[in-house]
Amino acid sequence: MKKILISIVVAFLFMANLSTEEVESPKVEIDIDEIMEESMQEVEEAMKEVEKSKIMLDMSYSTKGPKMGVYLSDLDFQDIYEMHYDYNYGVLITGVTEDGPAQKAGMMKGDIVMEFDGLKVKFEDHLVRLIRSHQIGDQVTVKFFRDENIYETVLTLDTLTPKDKDEIEITTTGKKKKRYSVGFGGGSWIPIWYTPDIAEINSFLEDMEFKEEAFSEDGFLIHGGGGKGNIGKGWFLGGMGAGYYNKESTKHIWVHHKNGEIDTTRVTRKAKYNLGFGGVTLDKRFAFSNKIVSSLGFMIGWGGTDFKITQKDKNGDLPNFVFNDEVSNQFDEYYDYKSKLTMKKDFFLFQPKIMLMYRILDWLAFRAEAGYLISYSSKGWKIKWNGESVKAEESPEYSMDGLTLSIGPWFGF
């Protein structure tokens, strides 16, 4: 750039000299052709330097596509003469990026790249095209010239990111420490061990002659799924959901009146327990290494629980119908009985949680998470008895509060 400015100044002074009125001074002979030719040469050399800088910048800092991690320049006669290089092809390496593919392969400033992946390298643009024709992670053989000897090395193409930007962090004390990736996100099936308090529900079912602790009060396994993505600065936004279903049955002696007399019939009762919840998740991750990350976060969402208790009885197979007998008596003697009670409750949920993840492969990790589900319901139980909505009086206490533990795979990181 300095040479361009010098050429412009020279041209300006020359034009100013022509436009000045004649004054009495000693005559100076000026060769216009010689000045213009020298100026053009200066401009061409300056443009070459600008183009070279552009290629060097592209090779060093662009993260798109595979890179070799070198600064390049075409060979000139002086390079060939001083380095005792006896070939008419090749590209000079004027610098290497720190910890880049070329440096890792043992190459250094001053080497001449002769062949790339078995092809002779003619000039710097040719080498750039050869590099870009490959994929990130490809291994190529590079033949190069150094100190009047020819060497070969295997180089793995990669992207280039300045270390002081992504891998080095300055602490509050001014010290440098390595920064690790917190990952990019992913998703998976999520098994959860859940421990809600359902003691009063079990007591209610026991009064209906179900077994003691019809549904486990120590917890049970529910299944769900979820995913999340990196939204910047270690924050991950996502969503998840899970559900559970179980049922129990019992036999009950139903006491009723038949033909003016008390009769008993054995009936079947079933209790079905359903719950589900889901919501939006937000987590802040912290990386301890390239393989281990932890996070603190929460889920905010909604959920619900319902219990269905049904009673059914059919008094065996019907006998043949006898038209000569009393019709009404035949109808009274054989009967069906059905009854159904439905209890439903909805909740607003908040779940703080902590997670630890270990990366096994680029696309697979092992994840462990602990949390606590906090629930709030603005309304009580919604009760339906044989299809009719009724008011819930002295209803059992129940919430979705409970510890959640999850261990399983994670597809992503």
Long-range contacts (C-beta under 8 A, 24 or more apart in sequence): 1-46, 1-49, 1-50, 3-42, 3-43, 3-45, 3-46, 4-42, 4-43, 4-46, 6-42, 7-39, 7-42, 7-43, 7-46, 10-35, 10-39, 11-39, 55-124, 55-125, 55-128, 56-94, 56-95, 58-128, 59-128, 60-97, 60-160, 61-160, 61-162, 62-160, 63-159, 63-160, 63-161, 64-159, 65-132, 65-136, 65-159, 66-131, 66-132, 66-134, 66-135, 66-136, 66-137, 66-138, 66-157, 66-158, 66-159, 67-100, 67-101, 67-131, 67-157, 67-158, 67-159, 67-160, 68-100, 68-101, 68-102, 68-127, 68-131, 68-155, 68-157, 69-96, 69-97, 69-100, 69-101, 69-102, 69-103, 69-158, 69-160, 70-95, 70-96, 70-97, 70-100, 70-102, 70-107, 70-113, 71-95, 71-96, 72-113, 72-124, 72-127, 72-128, 73-124, 74-123, 74-124, 75-112, 83-110, 83-112, 83-145, 83-148, 84-148, 85-112, 85-145, 87-114, 87-145, 89-114, 89-120, 89-121, 89-122, 90-114, 90-121, 90-145, 91-121, 91-123, 91-124, 91-126, 91-127, 93-144, 97-160, 98-163, 99-163, 100-158, 100-160, 101-155, 101-156, 101-157, 101-158, 102-155, 104-155, 104-156, 105-142, 105-153, 105-154, 105-155, 105-156, 106-151, 106-153, 107-142, 107-144, 107-153, 107-155, 108-146, 110-146, 111-144, 111-145, 111-146, 112-144, 112-145, 112-146, 113-142, 113-143, 113-144, 114-143, 114-144, 114-145, 114-150, 115-141, 115-142, 115-143, 116-140, 116-142, 117-141, 117-142, 131-157, 179-287, 180-287, 180-288, 180-289, 180-290, 180-293, 181-287, 181-290, 182-230, 182-234, 182-285, 182-286, 182-287, 182-293, 183-230, 183-285, 183-287, 183-293, 183-357, 183-359, 183-412, 183-413, 184-229, 184-230, 184-412, 184-413, 185-227, 185-228, 185-229, 185-230, 185-236, 185-238, 185-412, 185-413, 186-227, 186-228, 186-363, 186-365, 186-410, 186-411, 186-412, 186-413, 187-225, 187-226, 187-227, 187-228, 187-238, 187-410, 187-411, 187-412, 188-225, 188-226, 188-227, 188-367, 188-408, 188-409, 188-410, 188-411, 188-412, 189-223, 189-224, 189-225, 189-408, 189-409, 190-223, 190-224, 190-225, 190-226, 190-240, 190-242, 190-406, 190-408, 191-221, 191-222, 191-223, 191-224, 191-406, 191-407, 191-408, 192-221, 192-222, 192-223, 192-224, 192-242, 192-404, 192-405, 192-406, 193-219, 193-220, 193-221, 193-404, 193-405, 193-406, 194-219, 194-220, 194-221, 194-222, 194-242, 194-244, 194-373, 194-402, 194-403, 194-404, 195-219, 195-402, 195-403, 195-404, 196-275, 196-373, 196-399, 196-400, 196-401, 196-402, 197-398, 197-399, 197-401, 197-402, 198-398, 200-396, 200-397, 200-398, 201-307, 201-396, 201-398, 203-396, 204-396, 205-248, 205-271, 205-309, 208-250, 208-252, 208-269, 208-271, 208-309, 209-250, 209-252, 209-269, 210-248, 210-250, 210-269, 210-271, 211-248, 211-250, 214-248, 214-271, 215-246, 215-248, 215-273, 219-402, 219-403, 220-244, 220-246, 222-275, 224-278, 226-281, 228-281, 228-283, 234-284, 234-285, 234-286, 235-282, 235-283, 235-284, 235-285, 236-281, 236-282, 236-283, 236-284, 236-285, 236-295, 236-297, 237-280, 237-281, 237-282, 238-280, 238-281, 238-283, 239-278, 239-279, 239-280, 239-281, 240-278, 240-279, 240-281, 240-299, 241-276, 241-277, 241-278, 241-279, 242-276, 242-277, 242-278, 243-274, 243-275, 243-276, 243-277, 244-273, 244-274, 244-275, 244-276, 245-272, 245-273, 245-274, 246-272, 246-273, 247-271, 247-272, 247-273, 252-311, 254-311, 254-313, 254-337, 256-337, 258-332, 259-332, 265-313, 265-315, 265-337, 266-313, 267-311, 267-312, 267-313, 267-337, 268-311, 268-312, 268-313, 269-309, 269-310, 269-311, 270-308, 270-309, 270-310, 270-312, 271-307, 271-308, 271-309, 272-307, 272-308, 272-309, 272-310, 273-305, 273-307, 274-305, 274-306, 274-307, 274-308, 275-303, 275-304, 275-305, 275-306, 275-400, 276-303, 276-304, 277-301, 277-302, 277-303, 277-304, 277-347, 277-349, 277-373, 277-400, 278-302, 278-303, 279-349, 279-351, 283-355, 290-359, 291-358, 291-359, 292-356, 292-357, 292-358, 292-359, 293-356, 293-357, 293-359, 293-413, 294-354, 294-355, 294-356, 294-357, 295-354, 295-355, 295-357, 296-353, 296-354, 297-352, 297-353, 297-354, 297-355, 298-350, 298-351, 298-352, 298-353, 299-349, 299-350, 299-351, 299-353, 299-371, 300-349, 300-350, 300-351, 301-349, 301-351, 302-346, 302-347, 302-348, 302-349, 303-346, 303-347, 303-349, 303-375, 303-400, 304-344, 304-345, 304-346, 304-347, 305-344, 305-345, 305-347, 305-398, 305-400, 306-342, 306-343, 306-344, 306-345, 307-342, 307-343, 307-344, 308-340, 308-341, 308-342, 308-343, 309-340, 309-341, 309-342, 310-338, 310-339, 310-340, 310-341, 311-337, 311-338, 311-339, 311-340, 312-337, 312-338, 313-337, 313-338, 339-386, 340-384, 340-385, 340-386, 340-387, 341-383, 341-384, 341-385, 341-386, 342-383, 342-384, 342-385, 343-381, 343-382, 343-383, 343-392, 343-395, 344-381, 344-382, 345-377, 345-379, 345-380, 345-381, 345-382, 345-398, 346-377, 346-379, 347-375, 347-376, 347-377, 347-399, 347-400, 348-375, 348-376, 348-377, 348-378, 349-373, 349-374, 349-375, 349-376, 349-400, 350-374, 351-404, 353-404, 357-410, 357-413, 359-413, 362-413, 363-411, 363-412, 363-413, 364-409, 364-410, 364-411, 365-409, 365-410, 365-411, 365-412, 365-413, 366-408, 366-409, 366-410, 367-406, 367-407, 367-408, 367-409, 367-410, 368-406, 368-407, 369-404, 369-405, 369-406, 369-407, 370-403, 370-404, 370-405, 370-406, 371-403, 371-404, 371-406, 372-401, 372-402, 372-403, 372-404, 373-400, 373-401, 373-402, 373-403, 373-404, 374-401, 375-399, 375-400, 375-401
